[in-house]
Amino acid sequence: MLKGRVHKYGANVDTDAIIPARHLNVSDPFDLARHCMEDIDLDFVKNVKPGDIIVATTNFGCGSSREHAPIAIKASGVSAVIAKSFARIFFRNAINIGLPLLESAEAVEATETGDELEIDLTAGTINNVTRGKVFLAKPYPDFMSEIIKSGGLIEYTRKRLAGKAA
Amino acid sequence: MNLAEKILAAHAGKEHVSPGDFISAKVDVILANDITAPIAIREFWKLGLEKVFDPKKIVLVPDHFVPNKDIASAEQAKILREFSRAQGVTFFECGQMGIEHVILHEKGLVMPGDVIIGADSHTCTYGALGAFATGMGSTDVASAMATGDIWMKVPPTIKFNYKGKLPKYVGGKDLILYTIGQIGVDGALYAAMEFGGEVIDKLSMEGRFTMANMAIEAGAKAGLFTPDKKAVAYAKGRSERKPVVFEPDADAAYQAVHEYDVSKMEPQVALPHLPSNVKPVSQVNRVYIDQVVIGSCTNGRFEDLQMAASILNGKKVNSNVRCIIIPGSQQVYLDALRSGYIEVFIEAGCAVSTPTCGPCLGGHMGILAAGEKCLATTNRNFIGRMGSPKSEVYLSNPAVAAASAIAGKIVSPEALA
């Protein structure tokens, strides 16, 4: 069960907003987390607490393919991102590194900054504790569930390679 | 099947694929740069392997912070250099280096019919050759470097047909900006874009690379062109590999079809802070600019510099403007030099740089201060993209950028006279 307070944003939060390229001359997760969201929310780094949840409207993570974006979010302590829709590369990157993403337009509509959420990833439920409402996220396709169950793409690939060798 | 489905089916060893299918596709080229490769290499080592699956299919291009702007970026580039030497993968050192999405096709490393993945979102550029090329993250690249294949969901395809005749100073950049303005930055989310029509048949390869390059700005997985004689001729002679021409079936299925008549199209400008925030240049009023950047993987090719030089020839850059010109590759630089364009730029008062992605992503070589405005031929104008989060980036084609550098404000080249 994931639990945390909401930081809510609007549409088209791009990867430059999540982690500006000027900080990409390094790739250490801790260094990246120090600048997470700084171009659209200077207070995010100050306010974020372990377990917190980012909620946004459409096309979250658009722009660059930089995996530094989900890495920065995860290293900030954020436990999950909920949006109406995600940009394709960001979605893939987040699954690959084990940052849970949930799609639910209804949950986004009914949630504001500061709300307390509980997420059950297995059931795919989002419980807005503050407002007493429960929402169901769009289920992952089976193939992606496999990657998530393996613990990310590298573990999944390692298993595949072991299978080939056997 | 449409073009994307044909290429993906062939690489998945299947007779037929449909949108939504999960496939494992063999990859012909795997690409990463000095920002994304260090993470890809770190993840690759976690697999416990000693060697990549095939060094000939892997290309590492340090282009974002190179020539290295500081110690941290030098350390990043060093990771690529050392990995490349040890593994024998293709690597471009400073002096031969260019922007990845300018040199890969220029040097014949990507071919029609290929599946190409790159840890850079503008990998979709190679769709201009009739390849399925798509951007991914570092971990995907790490896994593909080990196995030579990649999982993919077959995307639906949206077809775009352009008819009519392009007016003067209107080109590939305007077609793609207009299209993104019509469908929005998530208008092709999870889909492939297939471009065609009589306007595309006549468009230069450079114009097509520019269009495919910006497919990602509409959220697309790939932007594709059916390879015609021009595309095959471009690819042949650059490689020992043979181009493989896939064409969409006559009864191919599309998620949607859009048709645009371009005959009355003006050059387009994207206003801050989204590439979809597009207006015809005549409707952009009194935007005084501090900087112009002509270059990038979108518009840093020879034809782009030729267009800029034709406008800057014998003129001076406005005293309130810094005009930075960055050839996309050493070859582009040399060709521009031999054509006399570099002299034109310098006499006009432009700064000319060795190839780099620098200013496009706010890296180096042209960073904006708070309150400054830049007109760039690059691909993104997100908040803080080129420097201060309080700066503004406008996007246009090279002709509008050059004319605006002279005028000191955003204008059409036709307004200069």
HADDOCK unambig.tbl for C-alpha pairs under 7 A between the chains (distance, minus, plus):
assign (segid A and resid 16 and name CA) (segid B and resid 385 and name CA) 6.37 0.50 0.50
assign (segid A and resid 17 and name CA) (segid B and resid 383 and name CA) 6.97 0.50 0.50
assign (segid A and resid 21 and name CA) (segid B and resid 361 and name CA) 6.01 0.50 0.50
assign (segid A and resid 21 and name CA) (segid B and resid 362 and name CA) 6.30 0.50 0.50
assign (segid A and resid 21 and name CA) (segid B and resid 363 and name CA) 6.39 0.50 0.50
assign (segid A and resid 22 and name CA) (segid B and resid 362 and name CA) 5.91 0.50 0.50
assign (segid A and resid 22 and name CA) (segid B and resid 363 and name CA) 5.20 0.50 0.50
assign (segid A and resid 24 and name CA) (segid B and resid 35 and name CA) 6.33 0.50 0.50
assign (segid A and resid 25 and name CA) (segid B and resid 35 and name CA) 6.74 0.50 0.50
assign (segid A and resid 25 and name CA) (segid B and resid 72 and name CA) 5.55 0.50 0.50
assign (segid A and resid 25 and name CA) (segid B and resid 73 and name CA) 4.74 0.50 0.50
assign (segid A and resid 25 and name CA) (segid B and resid 76 and name CA) 6.82 0.50 0.50
assign (segid A and resid 26 and name CA) (segid B and resid 72 and name CA) 6.26 0.50 0.50
assign (segid A and resid 27 and name CA) (segid B and resid 39 and name CA) 6.85 0.50 0.50
assign (segid A and resid 39 and name CA) (segid B and resid 384 and name CA) 6.51 0.50 0.50
assign (segid A and resid 39 and name CA) (segid B and resid 389 and name CA) 5.73 0.50 0.50
assign (segid A and resid 59 and name CA) (segid B and resid 186 and name CA) 6.34 0.50 0.50
assign (segid A and resid 63 and name CA) (segid B and resid 217 and name CA) 6.80 0.50 0.50
assign (segid A and resid 64 and name CA) (segid B and resid 120 and name CA) 6.68 0.50 0.50
assign (segid A and resid 64 and name CA) (segid B and resid 121 and name CA) 5.17 0.50 0.50
assign (segid A and resid 65 and name CA) (segid B and resid 119 and name CA) 6.18 0.50 0.50
assign (segid A and resid 65 and name CA) (segid B and resid 120 and name CA) 5.15 0.50 0.50
assign (segid A and resid 65 and name CA) (segid B and resid 121 and name CA) 4.71 0.50 0.50
assign (segid A and resid 65 and name CA) (segid B and resid 135 and name CA) 6.30 0.50 0.50
assign (segid A and resid 65 and name CA) (segid B and resid 136 and name CA) 5.64 0.50 0.50
assign (segid A and resid 65 and name CA) (segid B and resid 137 and name CA) 5.31 0.50 0.50
assign (segid A and resid 66 and name CA) (segid B and resid 36 and name CA) 6.45 0.50 0.50
assign (segid A and resid 66 and name CA) (segid B and resid 137 and name CA) 6.02 0.50 0.50
assign (segid A and resid 67 and name CA) (segid B and resid 137 and name CA) 5.30 0.50 0.50
assign (segid A and resid 67 and name CA) (segid B and resid 138 and name CA) 6.17 0.50 0.50
assign (segid A and resid 87 and name CA) (segid B and resid 189 and name CA) 6.77 0.50 0.50
assign (segid A and resid 87 and name CA) (segid B and resid 219 and name CA) 6.40 0.50 0.50
assign (segid A and resid 88 and name CA) (segid B and resid 189 and name CA) 6.85 0.50 0.50
assign (segid A and resid 88 and name CA) (segid B and resid 190 and name CA) 5.81 0.50 0.50
assign (segid A and resid 89 and name CA) (segid B and resid 135 and name CA) 6.98 0.50 0.50
assign (segid A and resid 89 and name CA) (segid B and resid 136 and name CA) 5.58 0.50 0.50
assign (segid A and resid 89 and name CA) (segid B and resid 137 and name CA) 6.88 0.50 0.50
assign (segid A and resid 93 and name CA) (segid B and resid 137 and name CA) 5.62 0.50 0.50
assign (segid A and resid 96 and name CA) (segid B and resid 139 and name CA) 6.65 0.50 0.50
assign (segid A and resid 154 and name CA) (segid B and resid 47 and name CA) 6.71 0.50 0.50
assign (segid A and resid 154 and name CA) (segid B and resid 143 and name CA) 6.49 0.50 0.50
assign (segid A and resid 157 and name CA) (segid B and resid 143 and name CA) 6.36 0.50 0.50
assign (segid A and resid 158 and name CA) (segid B and resid 47 and name CA) 5.74 0.50 0.50
